[in-house]
Amino acid sequence: MGCDRNCGLITGAVIGAVLAVFGGILMPVGDLLIEKTIKKEVVLEEGTTAFKNWVKTGTEVYRQFWIFDVQNPEEVMVNSTNVKVKQVGPYTYRVRYLSKENITHDPLRNTVSFVQPNGAIFEPSLSVGSENDTFTVLNLAVAYNDTADGVYKVFNGKDDVSKVAIIDTYKDKRTLGYWPSYCDMVNGTDAASFPPFVEKTRILQFFSSDICRSIYAVFGAELDLKGISVFRFILPPKAFASPIQNPENHCFCTDPEISNNCTFYGLLDISKCKEGKPVIISLPHFLHATPEIRETIEGLHPDEEEHSTFLDVEPITGFTLQFAKRLQVNILVKPSKKIDAKALRCPKSDDDINMERHQVVAR
């Protein structure tokens, strides 16, 4: 699975460089020159501090996996008992260590385009086992190395800093072709940064290619991150709510059978953008999902602090200094005589779900 654009991070070194300038000018000239300096440094063009760190992040970013290992496969197949799972992990890979490629500036439109090559290096010291560990699950192989995400075209902010890093097109289009109506639009940035001067009332919109949609985060708290004041923005439960709870999500409900006539919440069917593979996205352990989904699965323990997604944004520059993107990838499994005990199958329903939890973190 391609690394989400949220993996991008403009490091605290950028903040340090900008604030170092502030230190010498704050007293004599005040806020006007501060604003001018910020507007200059956040522009995505060669020569700015932001551009250097945008091309290749200076912070290590990791993608971590947890596997839900089925503890009672034979009982499930023979006696139709509840599935008992044990979470095993993390298995950690370093990602986002490659520079953006095919960077092309368009001075007439004030945009810059690029592709993000994907790469993953296994980190044994940050993992509970090796890549050769085995589990009782239904496997869905996903290629990652030697792939790329994009082409992205984003505004550089030179003519209008309020548009800096906002995506103009993705793969040369402003829509995805997966969802009806406005749900199909590519909105916001890639979450590595946002336009500067972020206020607590702002809704941060960003596009995630991992989940094939645009999504958003809302203000949660103000925190101190190694001496820097940041705003923590969180993914709200209503982002994955059912259309009954949040009518704005009506166009994300594309299969009435899977969604129980669009009443289930906490699930996102992205099969259309995964070549028809029955992939369903949720938060880990089905956090904020319909309780019925967890009824036949033992061993799930949803926890707000451990399983929610957040971004820590420095409000003056709009740079994301720390984040955790936490998702669970579920595979819908139809009952079949060809599937043996190695498959995670919940026979108390017509459609069963195989699960894998992962998160992308940068600090």
Residue frames as qw, qx, qy, qz and C-alpha x, y, z in Angstrom:
[[0.000, 0.889, 0.458, 0.000, 0.00, 0.00, 0.00],
 [0.410, 0.565, -0.032, 0.715, 1.41, 3.37, -0.99],
 [0.355, -0.299, -0.466, 0.753, 2.54, 5.61, 1.74],
 [0.016, 0.868, 0.496, 0.003, -0.05, 8.25, 2.48],
 [0.302, 0.687, -0.026, 0.660, 0.75, 11.88, 1.85],
 [0.540, -0.813, 0.012, -0.219, 0.33, 12.34, 5.57],
 [0.886, -0.166, -0.050, 0.430, 3.71, 10.60, 5.87],
 [0.430, 0.583, -0.035, 0.688, 5.25, 13.87, 4.73],
 [0.505, -0.772, -0.265, 0.280, 6.67, 16.03, 7.48],
 [0.339, 0.740, -0.172, 0.555, 8.43, 19.38, 7.39],
 [0.688, -0.207, -0.537, 0.442, 10.72, 19.20, 10.37],
 [0.396, -0.851, -0.244, 0.244, 11.17, 21.32, 13.43],
 [0.549, -0.189, 0.193, 0.791, 14.37, 22.62, 11.87],
 [0.142, 0.557, 0.445, 0.687, 12.21, 24.76, 9.61],
 [0.380, -0.857, -0.333, -0.101, 10.47, 26.26, 12.61],
 [0.642, -0.537, -0.019, 0.547, 13.82, 26.89, 14.23],
 [0.448, 0.141, 0.312, 0.826, 15.12, 28.71, 11.17],
 [0.061, -0.699, -0.417, -0.578, 12.06, 30.92, 10.92],
 [0.521, -0.813, -0.258, 0.021, 11.85, 31.65, 14.64],
 [0.657, -0.266, 0.019, 0.705, 15.56, 32.43, 14.69],
 [0.206, 0.416, 0.290, 0.837, 14.80, 35.26, 12.30],
 [0.367, -0.784, -0.392, -0.312, 11.96, 36.34, 14.57],
 [0.673, -0.533, -0.257, 0.444, 14.35, 36.55, 17.51],
 [0.450, -0.108, 0.091, 0.882, 16.31, 39.34, 15.87],
 [0.010, -0.283, -0.362, -0.888, 13.40, 41.34, 14.51],
 [0.288, -0.602, -0.744, -0.028, 10.51, 40.86, 16.90],
 [0.294, -0.628, -0.358, 0.626, 11.19, 43.82, 19.16],
 [0.134, -0.309, 0.190, 0.922, 12.01, 46.47, 16.52],
 [0.234, 0.054, -0.508, -0.827, 9.38, 45.85, 13.88],
 [0.552, 0.079, 0.512, -0.654, 6.66, 43.66, 15.35],
 [0.681, 0.229, 0.675, -0.166, 4.09, 41.48, 13.72],
 [0.584, 0.734, -0.043, -0.343, 4.18, 42.98, 10.23],
 [0.246, 0.664, -0.694, -0.133, 7.70, 41.82, 9.47],
 [0.438, -0.153, 0.867, -0.179, 7.03, 38.47, 11.13],
 [0.709, 0.466, 0.433, -0.303, 4.13, 37.92, 8.77],
 [0.490, 0.774, -0.316, -0.247, 6.25, 38.97, 5.80],
 [0.061, -0.537, 0.841, 0.011, 9.02, 36.56, 6.78],
 [0.584, 0.081, 0.773, -0.234, 6.60, 33.69, 7.20],
 [0.688, 0.623, 0.192, -0.319, 4.99, 34.34, 3.84],
 [0.350, 0.743, -0.545, -0.170, 8.42, 34.22, 2.21],
 [0.150, -0.440, 0.880, -0.097, 9.73, 31.11, 3.97],
 [0.623, 0.132, 0.714, -0.291, 6.69, 28.85, 3.48],
 [0.631, 0.605, -0.175, -0.453, 6.58, 29.29, -0.31],
 [0.857, -0.044, 0.490, 0.154, 7.42, 26.10, -2.19],
 [0.611, 0.776, -0.120, 0.099, 10.14, 27.36, -4.48],
 [0.819, 0.099, -0.227, 0.517, 13.87, 26.82, -4.62],
 [0.248, 0.468, -0.264, 0.806, 15.76, 28.83, -2.04],
 [0.535, -0.558, 0.106, -0.625, 13.21, 28.73, 0.77],
 [0.196, -0.338, 0.850, -0.353, 13.67, 26.69, 3.92],
 [0.742, 0.144, 0.431, -0.494, 10.28, 25.05, 3.42],
 [0.761, 0.512, -0.281, -0.282, 11.13, 23.85, -0.09],
 [0.236, 0.522, -0.808, 0.137, 14.33, 22.12, 1.01],
 [0.297, -0.113, 0.848, -0.425, 12.51, 20.14, 3.67],
 [0.737, 0.331, 0.192, -0.557, 9.52, 19.56, 1.41],
 [0.589, 0.511, -0.577, -0.244, 11.64, 17.81, -1.24],
 [0.684, 0.021, -0.710, 0.167, 12.92, 15.32, 1.33],
 [0.596, -0.745, -0.086, -0.286, 11.72, 15.18, 4.89],
 [0.233, 0.586, -0.640, 0.439, 14.42, 15.48, 7.53],
 [0.549, -0.317, 0.559, -0.534, 12.47, 13.42, 10.04],
 [0.071, 0.091, -0.985, -0.132, 12.27, 9.64, 10.15],
 [0.682, 0.010, 0.018, -0.731, 8.81, 8.34, 9.33],
 [0.100, -0.142, 0.983, -0.054, 7.69, 4.81, 10.17],
 [0.715, -0.071, -0.314, -0.621, 4.86, 2.59, 9.02],
 [0.181, -0.237, 0.886, -0.356, 3.94, 0.03, 11.66],
 [0.643, -0.080, -0.568, -0.508, 1.77, -3.06, 11.29],
 [0.412, -0.177, 0.762, -0.468, -0.17, -5.13, 13.78],
 [0.428, 0.008, -0.793, -0.433, -1.65, -8.45, 12.68],
 [0.695, -0.210, 0.322, -0.608, -4.82, -9.94, 14.16],
 [0.217, 0.256, -0.939, -0.077, -3.77, -13.58, 14.55],
 [0.776, -0.224, -0.222, -0.547, -6.74, -15.99, 14.72],
 [0.224, -0.439, 0.796, -0.352, -6.41, -18.18, 17.81],
 [0.559, 0.089, 0.765, -0.306, -9.22, -20.68, 17.11],
 [0.343, 0.333, -0.522, -0.706, -9.43, -21.32, 13.35],
 [0.203, -0.065, -0.964, -0.158, -10.57, -24.94, 13.65],
 [0.072, 0.430, 0.740, -0.512, -13.34, -24.09, 16.12],
 [0.287, 0.480, -0.018, -0.829, -14.54, -21.32, 13.87],
 [0.346, 0.245, -0.699, -0.577, -14.70, -23.57, 10.84],
 [0.276, -0.125, -0.952, -0.036, -16.25, -26.58, 12.56],
 [0.189, -0.497, -0.763, 0.367, -18.42, -25.18, 15.35],
 [0.047, 0.717, 0.345, 0.604, -19.19, -21.65, 14.11],
 [0.496, -0.651, -0.352, 0.455, -17.89, -20.12, 17.33],
 [0.041, 0.992, -0.023, -0.115, -16.82, -16.52, 17.71],
 [0.701, 0.505, -0.221, 0.452, -13.49, -15.62, 16.20],
 [0.594, -0.757, 0.013, 0.270, -10.78, -15.09, 18.82],
 [0.599, 0.674, -0.108, 0.418, -7.97, -12.82, 17.69],
 [0.630, -0.608, -0.023, 0.483, -4.70, -11.76, 19.25],
 [0.312, 0.944, -0.095, 0.038, -3.03, -8.57, 18.13],
 [0.824, -0.221, 0.168, 0.494, 0.64, -9.14, 17.27],
 [0.455, 0.708, 0.081, 0.533, 3.00, -6.27, 16.51],
 [0.486, 0.794, -0.045, -0.362, 4.34, -3.85, 15.71],
 [0.753, 0.115, 0.386, 0.521, 6.29, -4.78, 12.60],
 [0.026, -0.888, -0.032, 0.458, 8.01, -1.55, 11.67],
 [0.669, 0.373, 0.334, 0.550, 9.25, -0.19, 8.36],
 [0.171, -0.569, 0.033, 0.803, 11.01, 3.07, 7.70],
 [0.446, 0.632, 0.561, 0.295, 9.31, 4.97, 4.88],
 [0.141, 0.975, 0.158, 0.069, 9.42, 8.36, 3.20],
 [0.567, -0.583, 0.278, 0.511, 13.22, 8.42, 3.04],
 [0.521, 0.253, 0.521, 0.627, 13.23, 9.03, -0.72],
 [0.009, 0.368, -0.016, -0.930, 13.14, 12.51, -2.23],
 [0.573, 0.638, 0.349, -0.377, 10.26, 13.67, -4.38],
 [0.465, -0.067, 0.636, 0.613, 10.93, 13.11, -8.07],
 [0.230, 0.496, 0.609, 0.575, 10.01, 14.77, -11.37],
 [0.126, -0.698, -0.362, 0.604, 9.65, 18.13, -9.62],
 [0.308, 0.400, 0.465, 0.727, 8.35, 20.60, -12.19],
 [0.044, -0.499, -0.332, 0.799, 7.61, 24.28, -11.54],
 [0.219, 0.626, 0.583, 0.470, 4.90, 26.16, -13.42],
 [0.218, -0.204, -0.225, 0.927, 5.52, 29.89, -12.81],
 [0.229, -0.241, -0.393, -0.857, 2.44, 30.91, -14.77],
 [0.641, -0.470, -0.483, -0.368, 0.05, 28.94, -12.54],
 [0.205, -0.607, 0.550, -0.536, 2.25, 29.14, -9.43],
 [0.948, -0.190, 0.096, -0.238, 2.20, 25.38, -9.01],
 [0.034, 0.568, -0.822, -0.036, 4.77, 22.64, -8.57],
 [0.932, 0.029, -0.137, -0.334, 4.21, 19.01, -9.57],
 [0.043, -0.531, 0.834, -0.142, 5.94, 15.85, -8.36],
 [0.863, -0.134, -0.440, -0.211, 5.68, 12.14, -7.71],
 [0.446, -0.639, 0.541, -0.317, 6.53, 10.53, -4.39],
 [0.618, 0.247, -0.744, -0.054, 8.50, 7.27, -4.77],
 [0.802, -0.485, 0.100, -0.334, 7.68, 4.62, -2.20],
 [0.546, 0.361, -0.713, 0.251, 10.22, 2.58, -0.31],
 [0.749, -0.574, 0.064, -0.324, 10.18, 0.55, 2.89],
 [0.413, 0.438, -0.732, 0.320, 13.09, -0.71, 4.99],
 [0.775, -0.458, -0.427, -0.090, 12.33, -3.24, 7.72],
 [0.041, -0.668, 0.477, -0.570, 13.46, -2.11, 11.18],
 [0.688, -0.151, -0.705, 0.090, 14.08, -5.20, 13.36],
 [0.272, 0.002, -0.575, 0.772, 14.93, -3.14, 16.46],
 [0.344, 0.015, 0.179, -0.922, 11.48, -1.54, 16.36],
 [0.716, -0.005, -0.464, -0.522, 9.62, -4.78, 15.64],
 [0.723, -0.372, 0.449, -0.370, 8.45, -7.73, 17.74],
 [0.843, 0.011, 0.527, 0.106, 9.60, -10.33, 15.25],
 [0.261, -0.285, 0.616, 0.686, 10.94, -10.92, 11.77],
 [0.494, 0.334, -0.269, -0.757, 9.38, -10.64, 8.35],
 [0.403, 0.115, -0.879, -0.230, 9.22, -14.45, 8.28],
 [0.286, 0.053, 0.741, -0.606, 6.77, -14.72, 11.19],
 [0.228, -0.227, -0.809, -0.491, 3.57, -16.62, 10.34],
 [0.342, 0.088, 0.454, -0.818, -0.04, -15.97, 11.32],
 [0.197, 0.400, 0.889, 0.101, -3.48, -17.44, 10.76],
 [0.247, 0.613, 0.143, -0.737, -5.08, -14.83, 8.53],
 [0.673, 0.596, 0.409, 0.159, -6.26, -14.37, 5.00],
 [0.442, -0.405, 0.243, 0.763, -3.36, -12.79, 3.18],
 [0.469, 0.846, 0.254, 0.025, -3.69, -9.96, 0.68],
 [0.666, -0.118, 0.165, 0.718, -0.34, -9.24, -0.89],
 [0.153, 0.971, 0.158, -0.095, 0.36, -5.56, -1.50],
 [0.702, 0.290, 0.017, 0.650, 3.29, -4.23, -3.49],
 [0.257, -0.926, -0.130, 0.243, 5.07, -1.21, -2.04],
 [0.418, -0.547, 0.401, 0.604, 8.74, -0.89, -2.97],
 [0.240, -0.047, 0.644, 0.725, 9.47, 0.40, -6.46],
 [0.088, 0.720, 0.653, 0.215, 6.08, 2.09, -6.68],
 [0.168, 0.024, -0.077, 0.982, 5.18, 5.78, -6.62],
 [0.060, 0.704, 0.650, -0.280, 2.27, 7.98, -5.63],
 [0.055, 0.627, -0.078, -0.773, 1.17, 10.82, -7.87],
 [0.366, 0.270, -0.059, 0.889, 1.51, 12.87, -10.00],
 [0.198, -0.769, -0.472, 0.384, 0.58, 15.62, -7.55],
 [0.275, 0.483, 0.122, 0.823, 0.33, 19.26, -8.56],
 [0.367, -0.692, -0.493, 0.380, 0.17, 21.71, -5.64],
 [0.119, 0.942, 0.076, 0.304, 0.08, 25.48, -5.35],
 [0.650, 0.144, -0.347, 0.660, 3.42, 26.96, -4.32],
 [0.354, -0.772, -0.419, 0.321, 1.86, 29.92, -2.48],
 [0.440, -0.034, 0.101, 0.892, 3.97, 32.55, -4.19],
 [0.092, -0.382, -0.324, -0.861, 0.99, 34.60, -5.35],
 [0.622, -0.493, -0.070, -0.605, -1.33, 33.64, -2.49],
 [0.086, 0.359, -0.851, 0.373, 0.13, 32.13, 0.67],
 [0.636, -0.048, 0.461, -0.617, -3.33, 30.97, 1.76],
 [0.898, 0.308, -0.105, -0.298, -3.12, 28.36, -1.03],
 [0.151, 0.631, -0.760, 0.031, 0.38, 27.04, -0.34],
 [0.115, -0.196, 0.969, -0.098, 0.61, 23.22, -0.53],
 [0.660, 0.301, 0.430, -0.537, -3.07, 22.86, -1.47],
 [0.451, 0.035, 0.812, 0.370, -3.48, 20.20, -4.14],
 [0.377, 0.412, -0.221, -0.799, -4.54, 21.52, -7.53],
 [0.839, 0.220, -0.311, -0.389, -4.69, 18.12, -9.26],
 [0.566, -0.360, 0.740, -0.049, -3.93, 14.48, -8.49],
 [0.505, 0.102, 0.786, 0.341, -2.94, 12.38, -11.49],
 [0.058, 0.048, 0.430, 0.900, -3.88, 15.38, -13.64],
 [0.314, -0.544, -0.635, -0.450, -7.46, 15.46, -12.33],
 [0.206, -0.367, 0.355, -0.835, -9.39, 17.32, -9.64],
 [0.824, -0.180, 0.172, -0.509, -11.64, 14.33, -9.00],
 [0.356, -0.406, 0.841, -0.020, -10.87, 10.67, -8.31],
 [0.566, 0.161, -0.624, -0.513, -13.49, 8.70, -10.22],
 [0.239, -0.020, -0.940, 0.241, -14.39, 6.56, -7.18],
 [0.015, 0.440, 0.700, -0.563, -17.26, 8.39, -5.50],
 [0.131, 0.716, 0.556, 0.401, -20.39, 10.23, -6.64],
 [0.160, -0.948, -0.221, -0.165, -20.88, 13.96, -6.19],
 [0.011, -0.901, 0.327, -0.283, -18.56, 16.09, -4.03],
 [0.830, -0.455, 0.321, 0.031, -17.15, 13.06, -2.20],
 [0.874, 0.302, 0.177, 0.338, -15.00, 12.49, -5.29],
 [0.221, 0.936, -0.127, 0.244, -13.16, 15.82, -5.03],
 [0.729, 0.015, -0.305, 0.613, -9.48, 16.16, -4.12],
 [0.222, -0.921, -0.117, -0.297, -9.45, 18.71, -1.31],
 [0.563, -0.805, 0.176, 0.056, -6.81, 20.35, 0.86],
 [0.112, 0.754, -0.646, -0.030, -3.12, 19.50, 1.17],
 [0.747, 0.128, -0.652, 0.007, -1.27, 16.22, 1.67],
 [0.714, -0.676, -0.164, -0.080, -1.23, 16.95, 5.45],
 [0.731, 0.024, -0.198, 0.652, 2.54, 17.50, 5.56],
 [0.165, -0.192, -0.182, 0.950, 1.78, 21.20, 5.91],
 [0.118, 0.772, 0.624, 0.021, -1.09, 23.64, 5.68],
 [0.203, 0.732, 0.085, 0.645, -1.35, 27.33, 4.79],
 [0.359, 0.060, -0.533, 0.764, 0.16, 29.43, 7.61],
 [0.236, -0.162, 0.271, -0.919, -1.55, 31.27, 10.45],
 [0.433, -0.272, -0.834, -0.206, -3.73, 28.33, 11.46],
 [0.392, -0.340, 0.288, -0.805, -6.59, 29.16, 13.82],
 [0.246, -0.026, 0.911, -0.329, -8.30, 26.74, 16.17],
 [0.600, 0.417, 0.371, -0.573, -11.56, 27.19, 14.30],
 [0.415, 0.513, -0.561, -0.500, -10.08, 26.07, 10.99],
 [0.925, 0.059, 0.349, -0.136, -11.05, 22.68, 9.58],
 [0.112, -0.598, 0.690, 0.392, -7.92, 21.14, 8.08],
 [0.885, 0.368, 0.126, -0.258, -8.76, 19.35, 4.85],
 [0.112, -0.588, 0.749, 0.285, -6.32, 16.88, 3.33],
 [0.842, 0.302, -0.281, -0.346, -6.23, 14.13, 0.74],
 [0.500, -0.430, 0.750, -0.044, -5.11, 10.59, 1.57],
 [0.560, 0.358, -0.612, -0.428, -4.38, 8.26, -1.32],
 [0.006, 0.132, -0.964, 0.233, -4.29, 5.33, 1.13],
 [0.279, 0.382, 0.777, -0.415, -8.02, 5.63, 1.73],
 [0.210, 0.332, 0.690, 0.608, -8.86, 7.02, -1.70],
 [0.107, -0.838, -0.490, -0.215, -10.62, 10.14, -0.47],
 [0.104, 0.508, -0.248, 0.818, -10.27, 13.60, 1.00],
 [0.567, -0.557, -0.588, 0.152, -10.88, 13.89, 4.72],
 [0.017, -0.764, 0.102, -0.637, -10.51, 16.48, 7.47],
 [0.548, -0.228, -0.609, 0.526, -9.38, 17.12, 11.03],
 [0.248, -0.851, -0.196, -0.420, -10.69, 19.48, 13.70],
 [0.065, 0.605, -0.522, 0.597, -8.99, 21.20, 16.62],
 [0.764, -0.338, -0.549, 0.006, -8.58, 19.04, 19.69],
 [0.627, -0.714, -0.113, 0.290, -6.05, 20.63, 22.05],
 [0.266, 0.878, -0.319, 0.236, -3.09, 22.99, 22.36],
 [0.930, -0.293, -0.024, 0.221, 0.11, 21.20, 23.37],
 [0.113, -0.865, 0.466, 0.149, 3.78, 21.82, 24.03],
 [0.962, 0.236, 0.036, 0.136, 5.98, 19.79, 21.69],
 [0.759, -0.039, -0.024, 0.650, 9.61, 20.05, 22.78],
 [0.259, -0.444, -0.110, 0.851, 9.17, 23.71, 23.61],
 [0.092, -0.033, -0.468, -0.878, 7.08, 24.56, 20.55],
 [0.461, 0.284, 0.509, -0.669, 3.39, 25.35, 20.92],
 [0.110, 0.001, -0.820, -0.562, 1.32, 23.21, 18.54],
 [0.666, 0.058, 0.150, -0.728, -2.34, 22.67, 17.81],
 [0.222, -0.036, 0.972, 0.075, -3.42, 19.04, 17.83],
 [0.611, 0.194, -0.191, -0.743, -6.03, 18.37, 15.17],
 [0.393, -0.057, 0.906, -0.143, -7.91, 15.08, 15.33],
 [0.269, -0.098, -0.759, -0.584, -9.96, 13.02, 12.93],
 [0.482, -0.088, 0.396, -0.777, -13.52, 13.35, 14.29],
 [0.410, 0.133, 0.894, -0.121, -15.89, 10.36, 14.55],
 [0.540, 0.636, 0.308, -0.457, -18.31, 12.06, 12.14],
 [0.170, 0.598, -0.601, -0.502, -15.73, 11.69, 9.33],
 [0.174, 0.085, -0.956, -0.219, -16.62, 7.97, 9.14],
 [0.410, 0.194, 0.607, -0.653, -20.19, 8.36, 10.39],
 [0.310, 0.401, 0.833, 0.220, -23.17, 6.88, 8.58],
 [0.002, 0.357, 0.372, 0.857, -25.32, 9.14, 6.37],
 [0.439, -0.699, -0.543, -0.156, -27.97, 8.97, 9.09],
 [0.557, -0.610, -0.214, 0.521, -25.55, 10.50, 11.60],
 [0.167, -0.580, 0.239, 0.760, -23.84, 12.81, 9.11],
 [0.662, 0.637, 0.351, -0.179, -25.82, 13.46, 5.89],
 [0.200, 0.837, -0.412, -0.299, -22.67, 14.85, 4.24],
 [0.282, -0.387, 0.866, 0.147, -21.35, 11.28, 4.05],
 [0.786, 0.331, 0.357, -0.382, -24.18, 10.00, 1.85],
 [0.681, 0.651, -0.288, -0.173, -21.96, 9.74, -1.21],
 [0.021, 0.536, -0.837, 0.112, -19.45, 7.52, 0.62],
 [0.613, 0.037, 0.726, -0.310, -22.13, 4.86, 1.01],
 [0.390, 0.420, -0.561, -0.598, -21.93, 2.96, -2.28],
 [0.429, 0.002, -0.890, -0.154, -22.99, -0.57, -1.27],
 [0.601, -0.415, 0.065, -0.680, -26.26, -0.85, 0.72],
 [0.916, -0.137, -0.372, -0.056, -25.61, -4.55, 1.42],
 [0.621, 0.141, -0.475, 0.608, -22.22, -4.04, 3.08],
 [0.027, 0.257, -0.302, 0.918, -23.38, -0.94, 4.95],
 [0.039, -0.443, -0.848, 0.289, -26.70, -2.44, 6.07],
 [0.121, 0.804, 0.504, 0.291, -28.62, 0.10, 4.01],
 [0.265, 0.599, -0.127, 0.745, -26.15, 2.84, 4.91],
 [0.591, -0.751, -0.093, -0.279, -26.79, 2.49, 8.66],
 [0.855, -0.249, -0.114, 0.441, -23.40, 1.06, 9.65],
 [0.058, 0.974, -0.178, 0.129, -20.83, 3.64, 10.73],
 [0.510, -0.682, 0.508, 0.131, -17.07, 3.56, 11.17],
 [0.711, 0.053, 0.619, 0.330, -16.46, 1.75, 7.86],
 [0.313, 0.725, -0.231, -0.568, -15.35, 2.94, 4.43],
 [0.838, 0.236, 0.476, 0.126, -15.66, 0.62, 1.43],
 [0.063, 0.776, -0.382, -0.498, -12.78, 1.47, -0.93],
 [0.729, 0.070, 0.657, 0.181, -13.03, -1.59, -3.18],
 [0.572, 0.789, 0.223, 0.003, -13.64, 0.55, -6.25],
 [0.182, 0.911, -0.369, 0.029, -10.19, 2.12, -6.00],
 [0.418, -0.500, 0.759, 0.009, -8.48, -1.18, -5.15],
 [0.300, 0.267, -0.789, -0.465, -9.22, -2.92, -8.44],
 [0.741, -0.193, -0.406, -0.499, -12.36, -4.50, -7.04],
 [0.458, 0.016, -0.794, 0.399, -10.63, -6.10, -4.05],
 [0.468, -0.704, -0.461, -0.270, -13.08, -6.07, -1.11],
 [0.448, 0.054, -0.423, 0.786, -11.10, -3.64, 1.04],
 [0.334, -0.829, -0.357, -0.271, -12.84, -1.82, 3.87],
 [0.328, 0.358, -0.405, 0.775, -11.13, 0.84, 5.97],
 [0.536, -0.763, -0.331, -0.148, -11.87, 1.52, 9.63],
 [0.133, -0.777, 0.484, -0.380, -10.10, 2.87, 12.66],
 [0.319, 0.256, -0.889, 0.205, -8.12, 0.24, 14.64],
 [0.014, -0.174, -0.899, 0.402, -10.21, -2.23, 16.62],
 [0.082, -0.596, -0.664, -0.444, -13.27, -0.68, 14.94],
 [0.173, -0.359, -0.382, 0.834, -13.04, 2.42, 17.09],
 [0.295, 0.376, 0.080, -0.875, -16.17, 4.58, 16.61],
 [0.305, 0.038, -0.777, -0.550, -17.75, 1.82, 14.51],
 [0.745, -0.250, -0.200, -0.585, -21.16, 0.16, 14.83],
 [0.453, -0.450, 0.703, -0.312, -20.92, -2.14, 17.92],
 [0.921, 0.179, 0.217, -0.271, -22.58, -4.97, 15.99],
 [0.637, 0.642, -0.427, 0.019, -19.44, -5.31, 13.87],
 [0.073, 0.544, -0.759, 0.350, -17.40, -6.41, 16.92],
 [0.774, -0.276, 0.240, -0.517, -19.97, -8.80, 18.37],
 [0.997, 0.069, 0.012, -0.038, -18.57, -12.00, 16.85],
 [0.632, 0.509, -0.371, 0.451, -14.89, -11.07, 17.25],
 [0.693, -0.707, -0.081, 0.117, -13.20, -11.55, 20.61],
 [0.732, -0.177, 0.070, 0.654, -9.96, -9.76, 21.44],
 [0.252, 0.614, 0.203, 0.720, -10.75, -6.25, 20.20],
 [0.404, -0.636, -0.399, 0.523, -10.16, -3.34, 22.57],
 [0.291, 0.725, 0.218, 0.585, -10.82, 0.04, 20.92],
 [0.483, -0.588, -0.248, 0.599, -9.06, 2.88, 22.70],
 [0.235, 0.957, 0.172, 0.003, -9.37, 6.56, 21.82],
 [0.240, -0.866, 0.368, 0.238, -5.82, 7.51, 22.78],
 [0.534, -0.306, 0.718, 0.326, -4.12, 4.56, 21.13],
 [0.481, 0.315, 0.762, 0.299, -6.22, 4.24, 17.98],
 [0.270, 0.892, 0.290, -0.219, -7.18, 7.76, 16.91],
 [0.622, 0.387, 0.193, 0.653, -5.50, 9.80, 14.18],
 [0.196, -0.915, -0.151, 0.318, -3.97, 13.20, 14.94],
 [0.584, 0.517, 0.019, 0.626, -1.75, 15.92, 13.47],
 [0.428, -0.713, -0.178, 0.525, 0.30, 18.34, 15.58],
 [0.452, 0.678, 0.260, 0.518, 0.51, 21.57, 13.59],
 [0.355, -0.316, -0.158, 0.866, 2.66, 24.60, 14.40],
 [0.246, 0.782, 0.548, -0.165, 0.04, 27.35, 13.89],
 [0.006, -0.791, 0.161, 0.590, 2.23, 30.23, 12.66],
 [0.014, 0.437, -0.717, -0.543, 3.83, 28.35, 9.77],
 [0.829, 0.200, -0.036, -0.521, 1.22, 25.63, 9.27],
 [0.411, 0.422, -0.807, -0.027, 3.88, 22.89, 9.33],
 [0.914, -0.300, -0.134, -0.236, 2.93, 19.45, 10.67],
 [0.004, -0.695, 0.675, -0.248, 5.62, 18.60, 13.22],
 [0.160, -0.134, 0.956, -0.206, 4.24, 15.30, 14.50],
 [0.699, 0.053, -0.158, -0.695, 1.44, 13.01, 13.45],
 [0.284, -0.076, 0.953, -0.072, 0.00, 9.52, 13.79],
 [0.625, 0.159, -0.320, -0.694, -2.22, 8.14, 11.05],
 [0.285, -0.116, 0.923, -0.232, -3.91, 5.02, 12.38],
 [0.679, 0.188, -0.274, -0.654, -6.04, 2.77, 10.22],
 [0.576, -0.087, 0.807, -0.098, -7.27, -0.78, 10.05],
 [0.400, 0.313, -0.608, -0.610, -7.39, -2.53, 6.70],
 [0.625, 0.062, 0.687, -0.365, -10.21, -5.07, 6.53],
 [0.199, 0.170, -0.788, -0.558, -10.86, -7.62, 3.80],
 [0.731, 0.063, 0.226, -0.641, -14.46, -8.70, 3.27],
 [0.004, -0.222, 0.962, 0.157, -14.57, -12.50, 2.95],
 [0.751, 0.008, -0.181, -0.634, -17.49, -14.41, 1.46],
 [0.730, -0.228, 0.619, -0.180, -18.15, -17.92, 2.84],
 [0.651, 0.522, -0.470, -0.288, -16.57, -20.48, 0.54],
 [0.978, -0.170, 0.117, -0.002, -15.75, -24.17, 0.66],
 [0.750, 0.485, -0.176, 0.413, -12.42, -23.33, -0.94],
 [0.025, -0.739, 0.386, -0.552, -11.31, -21.25, 2.06],
 [0.737, -0.159, -0.624, 0.204, -9.71, -23.40, 4.75],
 [0.576, -0.715, -0.326, 0.226, -8.90, -22.75, 8.39],
 [0.530, -0.089, 0.008, 0.843, -6.10, -20.37, 7.44],
 [0.009, -0.496, -0.303, -0.814, -8.70, -17.76, 6.58],
 [0.067, 0.158, 0.556, -0.813, -10.27, -15.51, 9.15],
 [0.310, -0.305, -0.637, -0.636, -13.97, -16.22, 8.75],
 [0.249, 0.021, 0.581, -0.775, -16.84, -15.27, 10.99],
 [0.098, -0.201, -0.896, -0.384, -19.63, -17.74, 10.09],
 [0.051, 0.545, 0.695, -0.466, -22.36, -15.99, 12.05],
 [0.307, 0.712, 0.058, -0.628, -22.80, -13.54, 9.20],
 [0.806, 0.530, 0.256, 0.058, -22.96, -13.81, 5.44],
 [0.495, 0.746, -0.207, 0.395, -19.98, -11.51, 5.00],
 [0.779, -0.522, -0.102, 0.333, -16.87, -11.78, 7.16],
 [0.160, 0.955, -0.198, 0.150, -13.98, -9.43, 7.78],
 [0.847, -0.061, -0.136, 0.511, -10.25, -10.11, 7.91],
 [0.162, -0.986, -0.033, -0.030, -8.32, -7.37, 9.69],
 [0.724, 0.062, -0.120, 0.676, -4.88, -5.79, 9.75],
 [0.206, -0.951, -0.160, 0.166, -4.04, -2.68, 11.76],
 [0.668, 0.163, 0.020, 0.726, -1.36, -0.20, 10.75],
 [0.126, -0.952, -0.160, 0.229, -0.21, 3.30, 11.55],
 [0.590, 0.492, -0.029, 0.640, 2.18, 5.84, 10.11],
 [0.455, -0.844, -0.165, 0.231, 4.01, 7.97, 12.65],
 [0.537, 0.495, -0.135, 0.670, 6.58, 10.75, 12.60],
 [0.505, -0.813, -0.208, 0.201, 8.09, 12.52, 15.57]]
